[in-house]
Amino acid sequence: MTAKNADPLLYVFFNEIGIINQLITTQLERSLPDGLRLSHFSVLSNFVRLGGTRTPAQLASAFQVTKGAMTNTLQKLEAKGLVRIKSNPDDGRGKLVSITEKGRRVRNKAVTALAPSFAEFEKAFAKRDVKEALPFLQEVRAYLDTARD
Protein backbone atom coordinates (compact mmCIF):
# COMPACT_ATOMS: atom_id res chain seq x y z
CA MET A 1 0.00 0.00 0.00
CA THR A 2 1.09 3.56 -0.60
CA ALA A 3 0.67 6.61 1.59
CA LYS A 4 -1.38 8.47 -1.08
CA ASN A 5 -4.05 5.82 -1.60
CA ALA A 6 -5.12 2.33 -0.67
CA ASP A 7 -4.12 0.73 -3.97
CA PRO A 8 -1.88 -2.34 -3.72
CA LEU A 9 1.85 -1.73 -4.16
CA LEU A 10 2.15 -3.78 -7.36
CA TYR A 11 -0.78 -1.98 -8.93
CA VAL A 12 0.87 1.37 -8.19
CA PHE A 13 4.21 0.05 -9.52
CA PHE A 14 2.77 -1.13 -12.84
CA ASN A 15 0.51 1.91 -13.11
CA GLU A 16 3.62 4.13 -12.91
CA ILE A 17 5.29 2.07 -15.64
CA GLY A 18 2.15 2.39 -17.77
CA ILE A 19 2.03 6.15 -17.35
CA ILE A 20 5.74 6.43 -18.18
CA ASN A 21 5.12 4.29 -21.27
CA GLN A 22 2.26 6.52 -22.40
CA LEU A 23 4.30 9.70 -21.92
CA ILE A 24 7.40 8.45 -23.75
CA THR A 25 5.29 6.86 -26.50
CA THR A 26 3.60 10.17 -27.23
CA GLN A 27 6.95 11.96 -27.24
CA LEU A 28 8.47 9.31 -29.50
CA GLU A 29 5.57 9.38 -31.97
CA ARG A 30 6.00 13.14 -32.38
CA SER A 31 9.64 12.77 -33.34
CA LEU A 32 9.49 9.77 -35.69
CA PRO A 33 11.02 10.55 -39.10
CA ASP A 34 10.02 9.53 -42.62
CA GLY A 35 6.34 8.84 -41.95
CA LEU A 36 7.24 6.07 -39.51
CA ARG A 37 4.60 4.86 -37.08
CA LEU A 38 5.34 3.55 -33.62
CA SER A 39 4.63 -0.04 -34.68
CA HIS A 40 7.21 0.32 -37.47
CA PHE A 41 9.81 1.84 -35.15
CA SER A 42 9.22 -0.91 -32.59
CA VAL A 43 9.88 -3.67 -35.13
CA LEU A 44 13.04 -1.94 -36.35
CA SER A 45 14.23 -1.47 -32.76
CA ASN A 46 13.59 -5.14 -32.04
CA PHE A 47 15.87 -6.11 -34.92
CA VAL A 48 18.57 -3.64 -33.83
CA ARG A 49 18.41 -4.90 -30.24
CA LEU A 50 18.31 -8.63 -30.99
CA GLY A 51 19.75 -8.91 -34.50
CA GLY A 52 19.12 -11.92 -36.69
CA THR A 53 16.26 -13.04 -38.86
CA ARG A 54 12.78 -13.97 -37.67
CA THR A 55 9.51 -15.20 -39.09
CA PRO A 56 6.41 -12.99 -39.11
CA ALA A 57 4.84 -15.41 -36.59
CA GLN A 58 7.81 -14.99 -34.22
CA LEU A 59 7.52 -11.21 -34.50
CA ALA A 60 3.75 -11.32 -33.97
CA SER A 61 4.31 -13.38 -30.83
CA ALA A 62 7.02 -11.04 -29.55
CA PHE A 63 4.76 -8.00 -29.99
CA GLN A 64 1.63 -9.85 -28.90
CA VAL A 65 -0.31 -8.90 -32.03
CA THR A 66 -2.06 -11.04 -34.61
CA LYS A 67 -0.07 -12.47 -37.49
CA GLY A 68 -2.25 -10.37 -39.82
CA ALA A 69 -1.36 -7.15 -37.99
CA MET A 70 2.32 -8.02 -38.11
CA THR A 71 2.12 -8.94 -41.80
CA ASN A 72 0.58 -5.51 -42.48
CA THR A 73 3.35 -3.76 -40.55
CA LEU A 74 6.05 -5.80 -42.30
CA GLN A 75 4.59 -5.07 -45.74
CA LYS A 76 4.73 -1.34 -45.03
CA LEU A 77 8.31 -1.62 -43.78
CA GLU A 78 9.29 -3.66 -46.84
CA ALA A 79 7.68 -1.11 -49.20
CA LYS A 80 9.91 1.55 -47.64
CA GLY A 81 12.98 -0.68 -47.97
CA LEU A 82 13.40 -0.95 -44.19
CA VAL A 83 13.12 -4.74 -43.91
CA ARG A 84 13.79 -7.61 -46.28
CA ILE A 85 11.26 -10.42 -46.55
CA LYS A 86 12.33 -13.59 -48.30
CA SER A 87 11.08 -17.14 -48.59
CA ASN A 88 12.10 -19.53 -45.85
CA PRO A 89 14.26 -22.25 -47.45
CA ASP A 90 13.16 -24.70 -44.74
CA ASP A 91 9.43 -23.98 -45.24
CA GLY A 92 8.26 -23.10 -48.75
CA ARG A 93 5.20 -21.24 -47.48
CA GLY A 94 7.03 -19.41 -44.71
CA LYS A 95 8.86 -16.10 -44.78
CA LEU A 96 11.98 -14.77 -43.08
CA VAL A 97 12.36 -11.12 -42.14
CA SER A 98 15.50 -9.10 -41.49
CA ILE A 99 16.30 -5.42 -41.16
CA THR A 100 18.06 -3.61 -44.00
CA GLU A 101 20.84 -1.07 -43.62
CA LYS A 102 18.31 1.62 -44.54
CA GLY A 103 16.03 0.30 -41.80
CA ARG A 104 18.86 0.51 -39.29
CA ARG A 105 19.64 4.10 -40.37
CA VAL A 106 15.99 5.18 -40.13
CA ARG A 107 15.66 3.61 -36.68
CA ASN A 108 18.86 5.30 -35.51
CA LYS A 109 17.62 8.62 -36.94
CA ALA A 110 14.49 8.26 -34.82
CA VAL A 111 16.57 7.60 -31.70
CA THR A 112 18.75 10.62 -32.51
CA ALA A 113 15.61 12.76 -32.85
CA LEU A 114 14.89 11.99 -29.20
CA ALA A 115 18.26 13.41 -28.10
CA PRO A 116 16.88 16.83 -27.04
CA SER A 117 14.26 15.15 -24.84
CA PHE A 118 16.88 12.81 -23.41
CA ALA A 119 19.16 15.76 -22.67
CA GLU A 120 16.39 17.38 -20.62
CA PHE A 121 15.79 14.12 -18.80
CA GLU A 122 19.52 13.83 -18.01
CA LYS A 123 19.42 17.27 -16.42
CA ALA A 124 16.63 16.11 -14.11
CA PHE A 125 17.98 12.66 -13.18
CA ALA A 126 21.45 11.39 -12.37
CA LYS A 127 22.83 8.92 -14.91
CA ARG A 128 23.88 6.73 -11.97
CA ASP A 129 20.24 6.40 -10.87
CA VAL A 130 19.16 5.37 -14.36
CA LYS A 131 21.97 2.79 -14.56
CA GLU A 132 21.01 1.38 -11.17
CA ALA A 133 17.32 1.12 -12.12
CA LEU A 134 18.00 -0.60 -15.43
CA PRO A 135 18.90 -4.11 -14.18
CA PHE A 136 15.73 -4.27 -12.10
CA LEU A 137 13.57 -3.12 -15.01
CA GLN A 138 15.25 -5.69 -17.26
CA GLU A 139 14.47 -8.41 -14.70
CA VAL A 140 10.82 -7.33 -14.59
CA ARG A 141 10.64 -7.37 -18.41
CA ALA A 142 12.28 -10.81 -18.62
CA TYR A 143 9.93 -12.21 -15.98
CA LEU A 144 6.84 -10.84 -17.70
CA ASP A 145 8.11 -12.05 -21.07
CA THR A 146 8.52 -15.63 -19.87
CA ALA A 147 5.26 -15.58 -17.89
CA ARG A 148 3.03 -14.56 -20.79
CA ASP A 149 0.70 -16.88 -22.66
C-alpha positions in Angstrom: 0.0 0.0 0.0 1.1 3.6 -0.6 0.7 6.6 1.6 -1.4 8.5 -1.1 -4.1 5.8 -1.6 -5.1 2.3 -0.7 -4.1 0.7 -4.0 -1.9 -2.3 -3.7 1.8 -1.7 -4.2 2.2 -3.8 -7.4 -0.8 -2.0 -8.9 0.9 1.4 -8.2 4.2 0.0 -9.5 2.8 -1.1 -12.8 0.5 1.9 -13.1 3.6 4.1 -12.9 5.3 2.1 -15.6 2.1 2.4 -17.8 2.0 6.2 -17.3 5.7 6.4 -18.2 5.1 4.3 -21.3 2.3 6.5 -22.4 4.3 9.7 -21.9 7.4 8.5 -23.8 5.3 6.9 -26.5 3.6 10.2 -27.2 6.9 12.0 -27.2 8.5 9.3 -29.5 5.6 9.4 -32.0 6.0 13.1 -32.4 9.6 12.8 -33.3 9.5 9.8 -35.7 11.0 10.5 -39.1 10.0 9.5 -42.6 6.3 8.8 -41.9 7.2 6.1 -39.5 4.6 4.9 -37.1 5.3 3.6 -33.6 4.6 0.0 -34.7 7.2 0.3 -37.5 9.8 1.8 -35.2 9.2 -0.9 -32.6 9.9 -3.7 -35.1 13.0 -1.9 -36.4 14.2 -1.5 -32.8 13.6 -5.1 -32.0 15.9 -6.1 -34.9 18.6 -3.6 -33.8 18.4 -4.9 -30.2 18.3 -8.6 -31.0 19.8 -8.9 -34.5 19.1 -11.9 -36.7 16.3 -13.0 -38.9 12.8 -14.0 -37.7 9.5 -15.2 -39.1 6.4 -13.0 -39.1 4.8 -15.4 -36.6 7.8 -15.0 -34.2 7.5 -11.2 -34.5 3.8 -11.3 -34.0 4.3 -13.4 -30.8 7.0 -11.0 -29.6 4.8 -8.0 -30.0 1.6 -9.9 -28.9 -0.3 -8.9 -32.0 -2.1 -11.0 -34.6 -0.1 -12.5 -37.5 -2.3 -10.4 -39.8 -1.4 -7.2 -38.0 2.3 -8.0 -38.1 2.1 -8.9 -41.8 0.6 -5.5 -42.5 3.4 -3.8 -40.6 6.1 -5.8 -42.3 4.6 -5.1 -45.7 4.7 -1.3 -45.0 8.3 -1.6 -43.8 9.3 -3.7 -46.8 7.7 -1.1 -49.2 9.9 1.6 -47.6 13.0 -0.7 -48.0 13.4 -0.9 -44.2 13.1 -4.7 -43.9 13.8 -7.6 -46.3 11.3 -10.4 -46.5 12.3 -13.6 -48.3 11.1 -17.1 -48.6 12.1 -19.5 -45.9 14.3 -22.2 -47.5 13.2 -24.7 -44.7 9.4 -24.0 -45.2 8.3 -23.1 -48.7 5.2 -21.2 -47.5 7.0 -19.4 -44.7 8.9 -16.1 -44.8 12.0 -14.8 -43.1 12.4 -11.1 -42.1 15.5 -9.1 -41.5 16.3 -5.4 -41.2 18.1 -3.6 -44.0 20.8 -1.1 -43.6 18.3 1.6 -44.5 16.0 0.3 -41.8 18.9 0.5 -39.3 19.6 4.1 -40.4 16.0 5.2 -40.1 15.7 3.6 -36.7 18.9 5.3 -35.5 17.6 8.6 -36.9 14.5 8.3 -34.8 16.6 7.6 -31.7 18.7 10.6 -32.5 15.6 12.8 -32.8 14.9 12.0 -29.2 18.3 13.4 -28.1 16.9 16.8 -27.0 14.3 15.1 -24.8 16.9 12.8 -23.4 19.2 15.8 -22.7 16.4 17.4 -20.6 15.8 14.1 -18.8 19.5 13.8 -18.0 19.4 17.3 -16.4 16.6 16.1 -14.1 18.0 12.7 -13.2 21.5 11.4 -12.4 22.8 8.9 -14.9 23.9 6.7 -12.0 20.2 6.4 -10.9 19.2 5.4 -14.4 22.0 2.8 -14.6 21.0 1.4 -11.2 17.3 1.1 -12.1 18.0 -0.6 -15.4 18.9 -4.1 -14.2 15.7 -4.3 -12.1 13.6 -3.1 -15.0 15.2 -5.7 -17.3 14.5 -8.4 -14.7 10.8 -7.3 -14.6 10.6 -7.4 -18.4 12.3 -10.8 -18.6 9.9 -12.2 -16.0 6.8 -10.8 -17.7 8.1 -12.1 -21.1 8.5 -15.6 -19.9 5.3 -15.6 -17.9 3.0 -14.6 -20.8 0.7 -16.9 -22.7 
